[in-house]
Amino acid sequence: MVDGESKIHHRSAKDIAIDAGAGAAAGAISATFVCPLDVIKTRLQVHGLTSVPSGRKGSLIVSSLEEIVKNEGIKGMYRGLSPTILALLPTWAVSFTVYNKLKSLLKSHVDDDNQLSIGATIIAASGAGAATAIATNPVWVVKTRLQTQGMRPGVVPYGNAFSALKRIAHEEGLRGLYSGLLPSLAGISHVAIQFPTYERVKYYLARRENTTVDKISPGSLVASSSISKVLASLLTYPHEVVRSRLQEQGHSSIRQYTGVIDCIKKVFYKEGVPGFYRGCITNLLRTTPAAVITFTSYEMIGRFLRQNAANPIKT
């Protein structure tokens, strides 16, 4: 049994490395593809409809893109891309490492279909979400500041992601680097919905195809990732608005919000329920293809790497 356990442990470590590498690569590709929509979403979250040119509110995405290109050039469409890609490396590494580790620890909790139970999957996803939020929050603060700085006249702009990180750390300390962490942790509910849904839809489609979850078609992976992402996004989007507003305000003499509860109250009082869904459509247009690209690429790259690891080319 010792040899068997050692082999399982070694394979698990190899799988985790493959998961992290494949996930980071796929995430970086998808982040680059949808970055312009991410910029618009963040600005809508932080500034509401004031970020849209007057008289053009019937076409938020197109008018917002035109305004960004007009005032900031093509470069404005990709503000925050470098910290986004930089954050994806530890994000996917931490997320998949913790998720897979917790899943392996919870393997005794299986249902009648010999699948990890929904409760166990939620625990694994939540643990991964918490670890990821804590590890990467400073980089997401930098991304938010870079994407919205073009809308803050009179403020000395950040030169790049690294200079922004240094300035925030120097001027605001840990409080600035971890602003918005509480709503980010509340966002654990997102992965707690997304991952179990993804696993269940994959399992359902695998049964329809009369195959196993690790061999289902790319089309089924696309369906699984898109359905799980849309559902999780719709149910948990308000926390992203609160997080973005807290991250954006920074360490200034005039702080619009004193904390999470104050932010929630003011958004609801001034904008009502729609205020918590500013940029939601843009977010879905951004995150759904991003999730499809990321998860489908991750699964397919992972399969390829595992097959090659199991059957190395002999020379």
ZADRENNU-963077 format. One line per 10 residues: their letters; for each residue x, y, z of C-alpha. Coordinates in steps of 0.05 Angstrom, whole numbers, plus 32768, in hexadecimal, padded with zeros to 4 digits. Example, Ala and Ser with C-alpha at 12.3 -4.5 7.8 and 13.67 -1.06 7.14 Angstrom:
as) 80F6/7FA6/809C  8111/7FEB/808F .
This chain:
mvdgeskihh) 8000/8000/8000  803A/802F/800C  804F/802D/7FC3  8008/8037/7FAD  7FFE/8072/7FDB  8040/8090/7FC5  802D/8088/7F7C  7FEA/80A9/7F88  800A/80E3/7FAD  803E/80EC/7F77 .
rsakdiaida) 8009/80EB/7F40  7FDF/811D/7F67  8019/814D/7F6D  8026/8147/7F23  7FDC/8153/7F14  7FDC/8190/7F40  8018/81AC/7F1A  7FF5/819E/7ED8  7FB5/81BE/7EF0  7FD9/81FD/7F06 .
gagaaagais) 8001/8204/7EC6  7FC8/81F5/7E97  7F98/8222/7EBE  7FC8/825D/7EC0  7FD6/8258/7E76  7F8C/8254/7E63  7F7A/828C/7E94  7FAF/82BA/7E76  7F94/82AE/7E30  7F4C/82BB/7E44 .
atfvcpldvi) 7F5F/82F9/7E6D  7F80/8319/7E31  7F44/8309/7E05  7F10/8329/7E32  7F39/8361/7E52  7F13/839B/7E30  7ED2/8381/7E4C  7EF2/8379/7E90  7F07/83C3/7E8F  7EBF/83D8/7E7F .
ktrlqvhglt) 7EA2/83AA/7EB4  7ED0/83C5/7EEA  7EC0/840E/7ED8  7E76/8400/7ED9  7E7C/83DF/7F1D  7EA3/8419/7F3A  7E84/8455/7F18  7E40/843C/7F01  7E21/845B/7EC4  7E4B/849A/7ECD .
svpsgrkgsl) 7E82/8474/7EA9  7E57/8472/7E6A  7E55/84AE/7E3A  7E14/84D5/7E41  7DE1/84C6/7E0C  7E01/8482/7DFD  7DE6/8458/7E36  7DBE/842C/7E08  7DFE/8409/7DF1  7E2A/8403/7E2E .
ivssleeivk) 7E60/83D6/7E12  7E69/83F8/7DCF  7E65/843F/7DE9  7E94/842F/7E23  7EC7/8410/7DF5  7EC3/844D/7DC7  7ECD/847C/7E01  7F09/8456/7E1C  7F2B/8454/7DD7  7F1C/849E/7DCC .
negikgmyrg) 7F38/84B5/7E0F  7F6D/8481/7E1E  7F7C/845E/7DDD  7F81/8413/7DD2  7FAC/840F/7E0F  7F71/8423/7E3A  7F4C/83E4/7E25  7F82/83BA/7E45  7F8D/83DE/7E86  7F99/83AD/7EBE .
lsptilallp) 7FAA/8374/7E8F  7FF0/8369/7EAB  7FD9/8362/7EF4  7FA0/8337/7EDC  7FCF/8307/7EBA  7FFF/830C/7EF4  7FC7/82FC/7F24  7FB0/82C0/7EFB  7FF0/829A/7F07  7FE9/8296/7F53 .
twavsftvyn) 7F9D/8296/7F4D  7F99/8256/7F24  7FD5/8237/7F47  7FB7/8242/7F8C  7F70/8233/7F77  7F7C/81F1/7F55  7FB0/81DA/7F87  7F82/81E6/7FC3  7F44/81CE/7F9E  7F64/818C/7F88 .
klksllkshv) 7F84/8181/7FCC  7F42/818B/7FF1  7F1E/815F/7FBF  7F50/8127/7FCC  7F47/812F/8017  7EFB/812C/8010  7EF9/80EF/7FE1  7ED6/80C6/8018  7E99/80F3/800F  7E7D/80D7/7FCE .
dddnqlsiga) 7E34/80D0/7FB9  7E0E/8096/7F9A  7E2D/80A5/7F56  7E73/809F/7F74  7E7D/80EA/7F69  7E96/811A/7F9E  7E58/8133/7FC2  7E3F/817A/7FB5  7E4F/818D/7FFD  7E96/8174/7FF8 .
tiiaasgaga) 7EA0/8198/7FB6  7E86/81D8/7FD4  7EB7/81D2/800D  7EF1/81C6/7FDE  7EDD/81FF/7FB0  7ED3/822F/7FEC  7F17/821E/8008  7F37/822A/7FC5  7F12/826C/7FBE  7F27/8285/8002 .
ataiatnpvw) 7F70/8274/7FF7  7F70/8294/7FB3  7F4D/82D4/7FCB  7F80/82DF/8003  7FBC/82CF/7FD8  7FAA/82FB/7F9C  7F81/8335/7FB9  7FBA/8369/7FB2  7FC2/835B/7F68  7F77/8363/7F5C .
vvktrlqtqg) 7F79/83A6/7F81  7FB0/83BC/7F50  7F86/83A4/7F15  7F49/83CC/7F2C  7F72/840B/7F38  7F94/8407/7EF4  7F52/83FC/7ECF  7F2F/8438/7EF0  7F68/846A/7EF6  7F57/8489/7EB3 .
mrpgvvpygn) 7F16/84A1/7ED3  7F37/84C4/7F0E  7F52/8508/7EF7  7F85/8529/7F24  7F9F/84E7/7F40  7FE7/84D6/7F30  7FE0/8498/7F03  8003/8456/7F11  803A/8447/7EDF  802F/83FC/7EDD .
afsalkriah) 8019/83C1/7F07  8059/83BD/7F31  805C/8408/7F3F  8013/8406/7F52  8020/83CD/7F82  805B/83F2/7FA2  8034/8434/7FA8  7FF7/8413/7FC7  8023/83ED/7FF8  804A/842D/800A .
eeglrglysg) 800F/845E/800D  7FD8/8431/8028  7FFB/83F5/8047  7FD9/83B1/8050  7F95/83D3/8055  7F9C/83EC/800E  7FB7/83AA/7FF3  7F7E/8384/8013  7F46/83B5/8007  7F09/838F/7FEE .
llpslagish) 7F21/834E/800D  7EE1/8343/8035  7EB4/8345/7FF8  7EE7/831B/7FD4  7EE1/82E6/800A  7E95/82ED/8003  7EA2/82DC/7FBA  7EB5/8296/7FD0  7E6B/828A/7FC5  7E7A/8292/7F7B .
vaiqfptyer) 7EAA/8257/7F76  7E7F/8231/7FA9  7E48/8234/7F74  7E72/8231/7F35  7E9E/81F4/7F43  7E68/81C4/7F5D  7E3B/81D9/7F22  7E74/81CE/7EF2  7E83/8189/7F0E  7E39/8174/7F0D .
vkyylarren) 7E2C/818D/7EC7  7E6B/8169/7EAF  7E54/8129/7ED0  7E0E/812F/7EB2  7E2A/813B/7E6C  7E5C/8103/7E73  7E23/80D3/7E82  7DFD/80EC/7E45  7E3B/80DF/7E1B  7E45/809B/7E3C .
ttvdkispgs) 7E8C/80AD/7E51  7EB3/80C6/7E8E  7EBB/810E/7EA5  7F04/810F/7E91  7EF3/80FA/7E4A  7EB6/8125/7E39  7EB6/814D/7DF9  7ECF/8196/7DF5  7E87/81AB/7DE5  7E70/818E/7E28 .
lvasssiskv) 7EA9/81B2/7E4B  7E92/81F3/7E2B  7E4B/81E7/7E42  7E60/81D4/7E89  7E8D/8210/7E92  7E5C/8243/7E75  7E1F/822A/7E9C  7E45/8229/7EDE  7E64/826E/7ED2  7E22/8290/7EBF .
laslltyphe) 7DFE/8273/7EFB  7E34/8285/7F2D  7E3C/82CB/7F10  7DF2/82DD/7F13  7DEC/82C5/7F5B  7E2B/82E6/7F76  7E38/8324/7F4B  7E25/8359/7F80  7E63/834A/7FAA  7E8F/835C/7F6E .
vvrsrlqeqg) 7E71/83A1/7F6A  7E7D/83AD/7FB5  7EC4/8392/7FAF  7ED6/83BD/7F73  7EBC/83FD/7F94  7EE3/83F0/7FD4  7F22/83DF/7FAD  7F1E/841C/7F81  7F14/8453/7FB5  7F5A/844A/7FD1 .
hssirqytgv) 7F7A/8471/800A  7F60/84B7/7FFD  7F48/84EF/802B  7F01/84E3/8012  7EEB/849B/8019  7EA7/848F/7FFC  7E9E/844E/8022  7EB5/843C/8067  7EAD/83F1/805E  7E85/83B9/8040 .
idcikkvfyk) 7E43/83C7/8064  7E48/8411/8056  7E55/8404/800C  7E19/83D5/8007  7DEB/8407/8029  7E01/8441/7FFD  7DFD/841B/7FBC  7DB8/8401/7FCD  7DA0/8447/7FE4  7DBB/846C/7FA7 .
egvpgfyrgc) 7DB2/8438/7F70  7D84/8402/7F8B  7D8B/83B9/7F78  7DA2/83CA/7F30  7DDF/83EB/7F50  7DF9/83A7/7F66  7DF5/838E/7F1E  7E19/83C6/7EFA  7E44/83A7/7EC4  7E24/8362/7ECE .
itnllrttpa) 7E14/8357/7E84  7E5A/836E/7E71  7E75/8340/7EA7  7E4F/8304/7E8B  7E68/8314/7E45  7EAE/8316/7E62  7EAE/82DE/7E95  7E86/82AA/7E6E  7EB6/82A4/7E33  7EF0/82AC/7E64 .
avitftsyem) 7ED6/8271/7E8D  7ECA/8248/7E4E  7F11/8256/7E34  7F31/824B/7E78  7F0E/820B/7E8D  7F0B/81EB/7E48  7F54/81FB/7E3B  7F68/81E4/7E81  7F44/81A1/7E78  7F5F/8194/7E32 .
igrflrqnaa) 7FA7/81AA/7E42  7FA3/8181/7E82  7F8D/8143/7E5C  7FC6/814C/7E2A  7FFB/8155/7E61  7FE1/811A/7E8A  7FE1/80ED/7E4D  8028/8100/7E3D  803D/80F8/7E86  801D/80B2/7E88 .
npikt) 803B/809E/7E45  807F/80C2/7E3F  80A1/80BF/7DFC  80DA/808D/7DFF  811B/809D/7DDF .
